[in-house]
Amino acid sequence: MVLLFGNFISSGNIEAVLMTNTTEATGFIRNSLYTLWYIIPMLILTIGICYLHNKQPYNLKFTLFCAVASLLISIGFVAYKQYIHYNNENTLLIFFRGRILNRPPYNMFFQTRNLIHNRTLRKYIKEGDNMNFGATRTDTIEQNEIYVLAIGESMTYDNLSLTGYHRITTPNLDTISNLVLYEDYYAGAYLTHYSVPQIITRATAHTYDISYKEKGLTSVFHEAEFHSVVIANRDNTLGDKYCRYLNRDADEIFIAKSDKEITTIFDSISTKHKKLFCILHFWGCHGFYNNYEPEFDIFRPNINSDPNVKSDSLYYNAYDNTILYQDYLLSCIINQINTLNTISTLVFLPDHGESVTETGGLHAGNCIPERKEYHVPLVIWYSNEYKNKFHQKIENLYKHSKEPINSDNIFYSVCDEAEIQIKSEYQLANYSIFSDSIQPHKRYVIVPDGVSVVEVK
Ligand SMILES: [Zn+2]
């Protein structure tokens, strides 16, 4: 883990292994075999030193001196590093978890305990099955409506030409009209299975258990008499049988073999329903950055087409190709909706970002969040018909586009854009980016140990 991802094993890493699929596992093996060349000599050296050490006469005083000296030096080093990194703003709890419990040998116990704790939250799924949001619409709208929530994967804010990147990676989003970019949006975690539930339910980093105890957006729209649909890539969370509770009350769930198939399924259902709500879950820019068709192999050399070329850019170029492809797929969805002349919006956001390096991605990194891992683009497109019907909401949407928000805002915004009200006990109206004013709030992320929550500014 240290060689590959720069971190010690965490609860989120173990969870990711338990929930992995063939696409992810194949990519991992293909890209990680080189680490054996480091590990095997280290193992031989360690065994050799232990063997020679056992042959030496035992000196208790010297051994105790070495043990105490190493302990004091390591505590001093960690405290100094911690002081430099956090400038005294860190809490004792985060220090203790981040620097002691998340490191060997304590991490094996601590991370297994966290994993078991998170797995036991599944007992709340039954409780959630019995709740409802009391979702209603005050306005009777005669026209057809389509609301799409498109969730991407591992796309960091900095690599889109839409956000000012030096390469043209989003040629379609750059030129499509009626598009609003939110510049200061943060994900609620940087591992998929902690971040996606925070997008589609009321759960936040501090209240992650709500994703089990309550239903999500598919239920809200179902109650409000929409045809509620999920179309998920079979390799990602919403396409996973283990996570089906996140799609509760969906009228239809489609599992797509590829991201391209998500768009073809969407095309086929988009004309069939007068009132349609659709969650799309892409494989997107997920490591190891090979999710694109040959015509999007623009940035070269890259790890997929030129694995034997010596270059520091192999992963950076492949990653940018995946963004090109995601941009193309989003344009397909928007163009399809646009042909139907309906009251419509498309909200796009990735589950989290990614810190790309010369040797691959680091989004599952250590428990100190990097900005690239949680600062992601939030993009909202709307049809002219939507603007005509809800011109005040569109004005509000532009008004808030520079305000600091995070995934806590998404659930309420998606309800509000479709003019859906829910019971007051579930409502936080001023968390909607379509409302007159947004209530400022602190932003947090769940780090990969699955229990620690860190404020991000
Ligand atoms: Zn993810």
Boltz pocket constraint, residues with backbone or C-beta under 6 A from the ligand:
constraints:
  - pocket:
      binder: B
      contacts: [[A, 152], [A, 153], [A, 154], [A, 190], [A, 191], [A, 192], [A, 193], [A, 351], [A, 352]]
      max_distance: 6.0
